[in-house]
């Protein structure tokens, strides 16, 4: 519902940890790619993880969320997107 939202991702480089803010649609795309790759790399299902079910559940969730999302987006009197509104409050940059 909010593809431009940022998701904090903790990444480990050797013994160093770093926190990154990545857009939600990128995180979902990487997750879907990992599921597709893992499912193709294990054709006999010996890993114990149901990769096709994860993929199917993702798409079922997307389809079930679509009608309420479309209704919400076309409803009257929605406030404008915060990214498009000019504000007098100074923006604080993330580290």
Backbone atoms as SQL, in Angstrom:
CREATE TABLE atoms (id INTEGER PRIMARY KEY, chain TEXT, resi INTEGER, resn TEXT, atom TEXT, x REAL, y REAL, z REAL);
INSERT INTO atoms VALUES
  (1, 'A', 1, 'UNK', 'N', 0.803, -1.182, 0.000),
  (2, 'A', 1, 'UNK', 'CA', 0.000, 0.000, 0.000),
  (3, 'A', 1, 'UNK', 'C', 0.851, 1.253, 0.000),
  (4, 'A', 2, 'UNK', 'N', 2.036, 1.168, 0.539),
  (5, 'A', 2, 'UNK', 'CA', 2.934, 2.322, 0.580),
  (6, 'A', 2, 'UNK', 'C', 4.281, 1.919, -0.012),
  (7, 'A', 3, 'UNK', 'N', 4.383, 1.856, -1.356),
  (8, 'A', 3, 'UNK', 'CA', 5.619, 1.364, -1.970),
  (9, 'A', 3, 'UNK', 'C', 6.813, 2.284, -1.778),
  (10, 'A', 4, 'UNK', 'N', 6.577, 3.547, -1.492),
  (11, 'A', 4, 'UNK', 'CA', 7.693, 4.476, -1.307),
  (12, 'A', 4, 'UNK', 'C', 8.112, 4.603, 0.150),
  (13, 'A', 5, 'UNK', 'N', 7.471, 3.853, 1.039),
  (14, 'A', 5, 'UNK', 'CA', 7.877, 3.861, 2.442),
  (15, 'A', 5, 'UNK', 'C', 9.287, 3.281, 2.541),
  (16, 'A', 6, 'UNK', 'N', 9.993, 3.678, 3.545),
  (17, 'A', 6, 'UNK', 'CA', 11.361, 3.185, 3.714),
  (18, 'A', 6, 'UNK', 'C', 11.387, 2.111, 4.798),
  (19, 'A', 7, 'UNK', 'N', 12.136, 1.062, 4.515),
  (20, 'A', 7, 'UNK', 'CA', 12.287, -0.054, 5.441),
  (21, 'A', 7, 'UNK', 'C', 13.738, -0.052, 5.911),
  (22, 'A', 8, 'UNK', 'N', 13.938, -0.089, 7.226),
  (23, 'A', 8, 'UNK', 'CA', 15.298, -0.145, 7.758),
  (24, 'A', 8, 'UNK', 'C', 15.804, -1.574, 7.658),
  (25, 'A', 9, 'UNK', 'N', 16.952, -1.735, 7.019),
  (26, 'A', 9, 'UNK', 'CA', 17.555, -3.049, 6.793),
  (27, 'A', 9, 'UNK', 'C', 18.923, -3.066, 7.451),
  (28, 'A', 10, 'UNK', 'N', 19.165, -4.072, 8.264),
  (29, 'A', 10, 'UNK', 'CA', 20.452, -4.228, 8.932),
  (30, 'A', 10, 'UNK', 'C', 21.324, -5.132, 8.072),
  (31, 'A', 11, 'UNK', 'N', 22.487, -4.631, 7.661),
  (32, 'A', 11, 'UNK', 'CA', 23.406, -5.374, 6.805),
  (33, 'A', 11, 'UNK', 'C', 24.706, -5.590, 7.566),
  (34, 'A', 12, 'UNK', 'N', 25.246, -6.814, 7.455),
  (35, 'A', 12, 'UNK', 'CA', 26.486, -7.131, 8.145),
  (36, 'A', 12, 'UNK', 'C', 27.619, -7.266, 7.130),
  (37, 'A', 13, 'UNK', 'N', 28.666, -6.470, 7.297),
  (38, 'A', 13, 'UNK', 'CA', 29.890, -6.582, 6.512),
  (39, 'A', 13, 'UNK', 'C', 30.963, -7.097, 7.450),
  (40, 'A', 14, 'UNK', 'N', 31.335, -8.347, 7.294),
  (41, 'A', 14, 'UNK', 'CA', 32.337, -8.981, 8.139),
  (42, 'A', 14, 'UNK', 'C', 31.907, -8.844, 9.610),
  (43, 'A', 15, 'UNK', 'N', 32.586, -7.992, 10.387),
  (44, 'A', 15, 'UNK', 'CA', 32.181, -7.806, 11.782),
  (45, 'A', 15, 'UNK', 'C', 31.495, -6.465, 12.000),
  (46, 'A', 16, 'UNK', 'N', 31.269, -5.705, 10.932),
  (47, 'A', 16, 'UNK', 'CA', 30.648, -4.393, 11.036),
  (48, 'A', 16, 'UNK', 'C', 29.173, -4.468, 10.643),
  (49, 'A', 17, 'UNK', 'N', 28.355, -3.756, 11.369),
  (50, 'A', 17, 'UNK', 'CA', 26.921, -3.706, 11.089),
  (51, 'A', 17, 'UNK', 'C', 26.566, -2.308, 10.608),
  (52, 'A', 18, 'UNK', 'N', 25.670, -2.253, 9.646),
  (53, 'A', 18, 'UNK', 'CA', 25.233, -0.962, 9.116),
  (54, 'A', 18, 'UNK', 'C', 23.728, -1.013, 8.879),
  (55, 'A', 19, 'UNK', 'N', 23.043, 0.071, 9.188),
  (56, 'A', 19, 'UNK', 'CA', 21.605, 0.176, 8.996),
  (57, 'A', 19, 'UNK', 'C', 21.341, 1.036, 7.768),
  (58, 'A', 20, 'UNK', 'N', 20.559, 0.500, 6.804),
  (59, 'A', 20, 'UNK', 'CA', 20.205, 1.230, 5.586),
  (60, 'A', 20, 'UNK', 'C', 18.697, 1.390, 5.515),
  (61, 'A', 21, 'UNK', 'N', 18.251, 2.506, 4.975),
  (62, 'A', 21, 'UNK', 'CA', 16.830, 2.717, 4.716),
  (63, 'A', 21, 'UNK', 'C', 16.608, 2.488, 3.220),
  (64, 'A', 22, 'UNK', 'N', 15.830, 1.468, 2.878),
  (65, 'A', 22, 'UNK', 'CA', 15.587, 1.090, 1.488),
  (66, 'A', 22, 'UNK', 'C', 14.085, 1.159, 1.242),
  (67, 'A', 23, 'UNK', 'N', 13.691, 1.548, 0.029),
  (68, 'A', 23, 'UNK', 'CA', 12.267, 1.637, -0.313),
  (69, 'A', 23, 'UNK', 'C', 11.616, 0.258, -0.243),
  (70, 'A', 24, 'UNK', 'N', 10.349, 0.247, 0.157),
  (71, 'A', 24, 'UNK', 'CA', 9.633, -1.012, 0.384),
  (72, 'A', 24, 'UNK', 'C', 9.530, -1.848, -0.884),
  (73, 'A', 25, 'UNK', 'N', 9.316, -1.230, -2.049),
  (74, 'A', 25, 'UNK', 'CA', 9.158, -2.014, -3.268),
  (75, 'A', 25, 'UNK', 'C', 10.462, -2.704, -3.648),
  (76, 'A', 26, 'UNK', 'N', 11.606, -2.128, -3.288),
  (77, 'A', 26, 'UNK', 'CA', 12.894, -2.781, -3.556),
  (78, 'A', 26, 'UNK', 'C', 13.069, -3.980, -2.639),
  (79, 'A', 27, 'UNK', 'N', 12.718, -3.824, -1.356),
  (80, 'A', 27, 'UNK', 'CA', 12.831, -4.935, -0.407),
  (81, 'A', 27, 'UNK', 'C', 11.927, -6.091, -0.841),
  (82, 'A', 28, 'UNK', 'N', 10.687, -5.784, -1.245),
  (83, 'A', 28, 'UNK', 'CA', 9.777, -6.837, -1.701),
  (84, 'A', 28, 'UNK', 'C', 10.281, -7.506, -2.973),
  (85, 'A', 29, 'UNK', 'N', 10.858, -6.733, -3.878),
  (86, 'A', 29, 'UNK', 'CA', 11.406, -7.309, -5.107),
  (87, 'A', 29, 'UNK', 'C', 12.576, -8.242, -4.837),
  (88, 'A', 30, 'UNK', 'N', 13.467, -7.840, -3.928),
  (89, 'A', 30, 'UNK', 'CA', 14.600, -8.699, -3.565),
  (90, 'A', 30, 'UNK', 'C', 14.096, -9.969, -2.889),
  (91, 'A', 31, 'UNK', 'N', 13.123, -9.834, -1.993),
  (92, 'A', 31, 'UNK', 'CA', 12.571, -11.010, -1.315),
  (93, 'A', 31, 'UNK', 'C', 11.937, -11.968, -2.321),
  (94, 'A', 32, 'UNK', 'N', 11.172, -11.419, -3.282),
  (95, 'A', 32, 'UNK', 'CA', 10.535, -12.267, -4.293),
  (96, 'A', 32, 'UNK', 'C', 11.595, -12.949, -5.156),
  (97, 'A', 33, 'UNK', 'N', 12.640, -12.232, -5.515),
  (98, 'A', 33, 'UNK', 'CA', 13.722, -12.826, -6.292),
  (99, 'A', 33, 'UNK', 'C', 14.409, -13.954, -5.544),
  (100, 'A', 34, 'UNK', 'N', 14.634, -13.764, -4.234),
  (101, 'A', 34, 'UNK', 'CA', 15.234, -14.831, -3.431),
  (102, 'A', 34, 'UNK', 'C', 14.326, -16.052, -3.348),
  (103, 'A', 35, 'UNK', 'N', 13.027, -15.840, -3.244),
  (104, 'A', 35, 'UNK', 'CA', 12.096, -16.968, -3.204),
  (105, 'A', 35, 'UNK', 'C', 12.095, -17.727, -4.531),
  (106, 'A', 36, 'UNK', 'N', 12.088, -16.980, -5.646),
  (107, 'A', 36, 'UNK', 'CA', 12.123, -17.620, -6.967),
  (108, 'A', 36, 'UNK', 'C', 13.420, -18.402, -7.159),
  (109, 'A', 37, 'UNK', 'N', 14.546, -17.793, -6.784),
  (110, 'A', 37, 'UNK', 'CA', 15.833, -18.468, -6.926),
  (111, 'A', 37, 'UNK', 'C', 15.909, -19.711, -6.039),
  (112, 'A', 38, 'UNK', 'N', 15.489, -19.585, -4.783),
  (113, 'A', 38, 'UNK', 'CA', 15.548, -20.721, -3.869),
  (114, 'A', 38, 'UNK', 'C', 14.633, -21.845, -4.323),
  (115, 'A', 39, 'UNK', 'N', 13.471, -21.499, -4.853),
  (116, 'A', 39, 'UNK', 'CA', 12.567, -22.531, -5.357),
  (117, 'A', 39, 'UNK', 'C', 13.119, -23.231, -6.581),
  (118, 'A', 40, 'UNK', 'N', 13.807, -22.494, -7.465),
  (119, 'A', 40, 'UNK', 'CA', 14.392, -23.095, -8.665),
  (120, 'A', 40, 'UNK', 'C', 15.641, -23.902, -8.328),
  (121, 'A', 41, 'UNK', 'N', 16.384, -23.498, -7.308),
  (122, 'A', 41, 'UNK', 'CA', 17.606, -24.200, -6.933),
  (123, 'A', 41, 'UNK', 'C', 17.312, -25.497, -6.200),
  (124, 'A', 42, 'UNK', 'N', 16.117, -25.654, -5.672),
  (125, 'A', 42, 'UNK', 'CA', 15.741, -26.860, -4.931),
  (126, 'A', 42, 'UNK', 'C', 14.505, -27.469, -5.581),
  (127, 'A', 43, 'UNK', 'N', 14.658, -28.110, -6.752),
  (128, 'A', 43, 'UNK', 'CA', 13.473, -28.569, -7.492),
  (129, 'A', 43, 'UNK', 'C', 12.707, -29.692, -6.810),
  (130, 'A', 44, 'UNK', 'N', 13.342, -30.440, -5.942),
  (131, 'A', 44, 'UNK', 'CA', 12.655, -31.572, -5.299),
  (132, 'A', 44, 'UNK', 'C', 12.097, -31.228, -3.930),
  (133, 'A', 45, 'UNK', 'N', 12.263, -30.005, -3.488),
  (134, 'A', 45, 'UNK', 'CA', 11.682, -29.561, -2.223),
  (135, 'A', 45, 'UNK', 'C', 12.294, -30.190, -0.999),
  (136, 'A', 46, 'UNK', 'N', 13.598, -30.455, -1.023),
  (137, 'A', 46, 'UNK', 'CA', 14.243, -31.122, 0.098),
  (138, 'A', 46, 'UNK', 'C', 14.671, -30.159, 1.195),
  (139, 'A', 47, 'UNK', 'N', 14.542, -28.848, 0.964),
  (140, 'A', 47, 'UNK', 'CA', 14.978, -27.889, 1.978),
  (141, 'A', 47, 'UNK', 'C', 13.980, -27.759, 3.124),
  (142, 'A', 48, 'UNK', 'N', 12.739, -28.182, 2.922),
  (143, 'A', 48, 'UNK', 'CA', 11.729, -28.070, 3.965),
  (144, 'A', 48, 'UNK', 'C', 10.995, -26.742, 3.950),
  (145, 'A', 49, 'UNK', 'N', 11.315, -25.873, 3.001),
  (146, 'A', 49, 'UNK', 'CA', 10.643, -24.581, 2.877),
  (147, 'A', 49, 'UNK', 'C', 9.751, -24.630, 1.642),
  (148, 'A', 50, 'UNK', 'N', 8.526, -24.185, 1.795),
  (149, 'A', 50, 'UNK', 'CA', 7.566, -24.215, 0.686),
  (150, 'A', 50, 'UNK', 'C', 7.658, -22.917, -0.107),
  (151, 'A', 51, 'UNK', 'N', 8.625, -22.837, -1.001),
  (152, 'A', 51, 'UNK', 'CA', 8.851, -21.612, -1.767),
  (153, 'A', 51, 'UNK', 'C', 7.677, -21.251, -2.672),
  (154, 'A', 52, 'UNK', 'N', 7.065, -22.209, -3.397),
  (155, 'A', 52, 'UNK', 'CA', 5.909, -21.824, -4.223),
  (156, 'A', 52, 'UNK', 'C', 4.752, -21.251, -3.396),
  (157, 'A', 53, 'UNK', 'N', 4.592, -21.738, -2.174),
  (158, 'A', 53, 'UNK', 'CA', 3.522, -21.214, -1.321),
  (159, 'A', 53, 'UNK', 'C', 3.826, -19.794, -0.870),
  (160, 'A', 54, 'UNK', 'N', 5.103, -19.475, -0.630),
  (161, 'A', 54, 'UNK', 'CA', 5.465, -18.093, -0.294),
  (162, 'A', 54, 'UNK', 'C', 5.149, -17.161, -1.457),
  (163, 'A', 55, 'UNK', 'N', 5.487, -17.600, -2.658),
  (164, 'A', 55, 'UNK', 'CA', 5.231, -16.784, -3.847),
  (165, 'A', 55, 'UNK', 'C', 3.726, -16.618, -4.054),
  (166, 'A', 56, 'UNK', 'N', 2.970, -17.710, -3.928),
  (167, 'A', 56, 'UNK', 'CA', 1.519, -17.644, -4.077),
  (168, 'A', 56, 'UNK', 'C', 0.870, -16.781, -3.010),
  (169, 'A', 57, 'UNK', 'N', 1.349, -16.865, -1.784),
  (170, 'A', 57, 'UNK', 'CA', 0.818, -16.035, -0.708),
  (171, 'A', 57, 'UNK', 'C', 1.093, -14.557, -0.931),
  (172, 'A', 58, 'UNK', 'N', 2.260, -14.258, -1.484),
  (173, 'A', 58, 'UNK', 'CA', 2.592, -12.871, -1.803),
  (174, 'A', 58, 'UNK', 'C', 1.603, -12.324, -2.822),
  (175, 'A', 59, 'UNK', 'N', 1.376, -13.069, -3.912),
  (176, 'A', 59, 'UNK', 'CA', 0.473, -12.590, -4.958),
  (177, 'A', 59, 'UNK', 'C', -0.980, -12.573, -4.495),
  (178, 'A', 60, 'UNK', 'N', -1.378, -13.529, -3.658),
  (179, 'A', 60, 'UNK', 'CA', -2.741, -13.509, -3.120),
  (180, 'A', 60, 'UNK', 'C', -2.940, -12.277, -2.235),
  (181, 'A', 61, 'UNK', 'N', -1.945, -11.949, -1.422),
  (182, 'A', 61, 'UNK', 'CA', -2.029, -10.748, -0.594),
  (183, 'A', 61, 'UNK', 'C', -2.094, -9.478, -1.421),
  (184, 'A', 62, 'UNK', 'N', -1.317, -9.447, -2.510),
  (185, 'A', 62, 'UNK', 'CA', -1.363, -8.275, -3.392),
  (186, 'A', 62, 'UNK', 'C', -2.750, -8.129, -4.019),
  (187, 'A', 63, 'UNK', 'N', -3.324, -9.234, -4.479),
  (188, 'A', 63, 'UNK', 'CA', -4.644, -9.171, -5.109),
  (189, 'A', 63, 'UNK', 'C', -5.746, -8.823, -4.105),
  (190, 'A', 64, 'UNK', 'N', -5.640, -9.335, -2.872),
  (191, 'A', 64, 'UNK', 'CA', -6.643, -9.025, -1.858),
  (192, 'A', 64, 'UNK', 'C', -6.550, -7.576, -1.381),
  (193, 'A', 65, 'UNK', 'N', -5.372, -6.989, -1.421),
  (194, 'A', 65, 'UNK', 'CA', -5.202, -5.593, -0.997),
  (195, 'A', 65, 'UNK', 'C', -5.558, -4.606, -2.099),
  (196, 'A', 66, 'UNK', 'N', -5.638, -5.068, -3.340),
  (197, 'A', 66, 'UNK', 'CA', -5.869, -4.150, -4.452),
  (198, 'A', 66, 'UNK', 'C', -7.217, -3.419, -4.380),
  (199, 'A', 67, 'UNK', 'N', -8.366, -4.101, -4.182),
  (200, 'A', 67, 'UNK', 'CA', -9.643, -3.355, -4.146),
  (201, 'A', 67, 'UNK', 'C', -9.725, -2.298, -3.036),
  (202, 'A', 68, 'UNK', 'N', -9.353, -2.612, -1.774),
  (203, 'A', 68, 'UNK', 'CA', -9.402, -1.537, -0.766),
  (204, 'A', 68, 'UNK', 'C', -8.437, -0.396, -1.080),
  (205, 'A', 69, 'UNK', 'N', -7.277, -0.727, -1.638),
  (206, 'A', 69, 'UNK', 'CA', -6.308, 0.309, -1.969),
  (207, 'A', 69, 'UNK', 'C', -6.852, 1.234, -3.056),
  (208, 'A', 70, 'UNK', 'N', -7.480, 0.667, -4.070),
  (209, 'A', 70, 'UNK', 'CA', -8.055, 1.495, -5.137),
  (210, 'A', 70, 'UNK', 'C', -9.193, 2.356, -4.606),
  (211, 'A', 71, 'UNK', 'N', -10.027, 1.795, -3.723),
  (212, 'A', 71, 'UNK', 'CA', -11.108, 2.567, -3.119),
  (213, 'A', 71, 'UNK', 'C', -10.544, 3.702, -2.269),
  (214, 'A', 72, 'UNK', 'N', -9.489, 3.415, -1.534),
  (215, 'A', 72, 'UNK', 'CA', -8.878, 4.420, -0.669),
  (216, 'A', 72, 'UNK', 'C', -8.253, 5.536, -1.502),
  (217, 'A', 73, 'UNK', 'N', -7.603, 5.188, -2.614),
  (218, 'A', 73, 'UNK', 'CA', -6.930, 6.178, -3.448),
  (219, 'A', 73, 'UNK', 'C', -7.925, 7.081, -4.186),
  (220, 'A', 74, 'UNK', 'N', -9.114, 6.563, -4.506),
  (221, 'A', 74, 'UNK', 'CA', -10.075, 7.366, -5.250),
  (222, 'A', 74, 'UNK', 'C', -11.086, 8.062, -4.345),
  (223, 'A', 75, 'UNK', 'N', -10.978, 7.891, -3.033),
  (224, 'A', 75, 'UNK', 'CA', -11.907, 8.542, -2.112),
  (225, 'A', 75, 'UNK', 'C', -11.694, 10.058, -2.138),
  (226, 'A', 76, 'UNK', 'N', -12.752, 10.785, -1.854),
  (227, 'A', 76, 'UNK', 'CA', -12.679, 12.249, -1.870),
  (228, 'A', 76, 'UNK', 'C', -11.988, 12.754, -0.607),
  (229, 'A', 77, 'UNK', 'N', -11.430, 13.952, -0.705),
  (230, 'A', 77, 'UNK', 'CA', -10.833, 14.672, 0.422),
  (231, 'A', 77, 'UNK', 'C', -9.631, 13.970, 1.048),
  (232, 'A', 78, 'UNK', 'N', -8.836, 13.299, 0.240),
  (233, 'A', 78, 'UNK', 'CA', -7.600, 12.728, 0.771),
  (234, 'A', 78, 'UNK', 'C', -6.569, 13.835, 0.923),
  (235, 'A', 79, 'UNK', 'N', -5.789, 13.799, 1.983),
  (236, 'A', 79, 'UNK', 'CA', -4.739, 14.814, 2.105),
  (237, 'A', 79, 'UNK', 'C', -3.669, 14.570, 1.046),
  (238, 'A', 80, 'UNK', 'N', -2.988, 15.616, 0.608),
  (239, 'A', 80, 'UNK', 'CA', -1.938, 15.429, -0.398),
  (240, 'A', 80, 'UNK', 'C', -0.760, 14.643, 0.174),
  (241, 'A', 81, 'UNK', 'N', 0.000, 14.082, -0.708),
  (242, 'A', 81, 'UNK', 'CA', 1.172, 13.313, -0.305),
  (243, 'A', 81, 'UNK', 'C', 2.158, 14.219, 0.417),
  (244, 'A', 82, 'UNK', 'N', 2.723, 13.776, 1.539),
  (245, 'A', 82, 'UNK', 'CA', 3.688, 14.613, 2.261),
  (246, 'A', 82, 'UNK', 'C', 4.911, 14.955, 1.417),
  (247, 'A', 83, 'UNK', 'N', 5.252, 14.098, 0.461),
  (248, 'A', 83, 'UNK', 'CA', 6.419, 14.364, -0.371),
  (249, 'A', 83, 'UNK', 'C', 6.173, 15.522, -1.334),
  (250, 'A', 84, 'UNK', 'N', 4.909, 15.828, -1.634),
  (251, 'A', 84, 'UNK', 'CA', 4.588, 16.881, -2.596),
  (252, 'A', 84, 'UNK', 'C', 4.280, 18.221, -1.952),
  (253, 'A', 85, 'UNK', 'N', 4.089, 18.240, -0.652),
  (254, 'A', 85, 'UNK', 'CA', 3.700, 19.465, 0.050),
  (255, 'A', 85, 'UNK', 'C', 4.948, 20.226, 0.489),
  (256, 'A', 86, 'UNK', 'N', 4.992, 21.516, 0.149),
  (257, 'A', 86, 'UNK', 'CA', 6.094, 22.375, 0.616),
  (258, 'A', 86, 'UNK', 'C', 5.817, 22.740, 2.063),
  (259, 'A', 87, 'UNK', 'N', 6.796, 22.579, 2.920),
  (260, 'A', 87, 'UNK', 'CA', 6.615, 22.838, 4.335),
  (261, 'A', 87, 'UNK', 'C', 7.622, 23.872, 4.804),
  (262, 'A', 88, 'UNK', 'N', 7.242, 24.610, 5.833),
  (263, 'A', 88, 'UNK', 'CA', 8.160, 25.569, 6.422),
  (264, 'A', 88, 'UNK', 'C', 9.096, 24.902, 7.439),
  (265, 'A', 89, 'UNK', 'N', 8.827, 23.634, 7.741),
  (266, 'A', 89, 'UNK', 'CA', 9.687, 22.890, 8.668),
  (267, 'A', 89, 'UNK', 'C', 10.906, 22.408, 7.915),
  (268, 'A', 90, 'UNK', 'N', 12.116, 22.691, 8.417),
  (269, 'A', 90, 'UNK', 'CA', 13.320, 22.259, 7.694),
  (270, 'A', 90, 'UNK', 'C', 13.442, 20.737, 7.694),
  (271, 'A', 91, 'UNK', 'N', 13.911, 20.209, 6.588),
  (272, 'A', 91, 'UNK', 'CA', 14.105, 18.762, 6.465),
  (273, 'A', 91, 'UNK', 'C', 15.361, 18.344, 7.186),
  (274, 'A', 92, 'UNK', 'N', 15.299, 17.234, 7.907),
  (275, 'A', 92, 'UNK', 'CA', 16.452, 16.697, 8.621),
  (276, 'A', 92, 'UNK', 'C', 16.964, 15.516, 7.828),
  (277, 'A', 93, 'UNK', 'N', 18.224, 15.543, 7.462),
  (278, 'A', 93, 'UNK', 'CA', 18.799, 14.462, 6.682),
  (279, 'A', 93, 'UNK', 'C', 19.113, 13.270, 7.568),
  (280, 'A', 94, 'UNK', 'N', 18.902, 12.088, 7.020),
  (281, 'A', 94, 'UNK', 'CA', 19.249, 10.868, 7.749),
  (282, 'A', 94, 'UNK', 'C', 20.755, 10.636, 7.667),
  (283, 'A', 95, 'UNK', 'N', 21.271, 9.947, 8.641),
  (284, 'A', 95, 'UNK', 'CA', 22.703, 9.631, 8.613),
  (285, 'A', 95, 'UNK', 'C', 22.961, 8.458, 7.738);
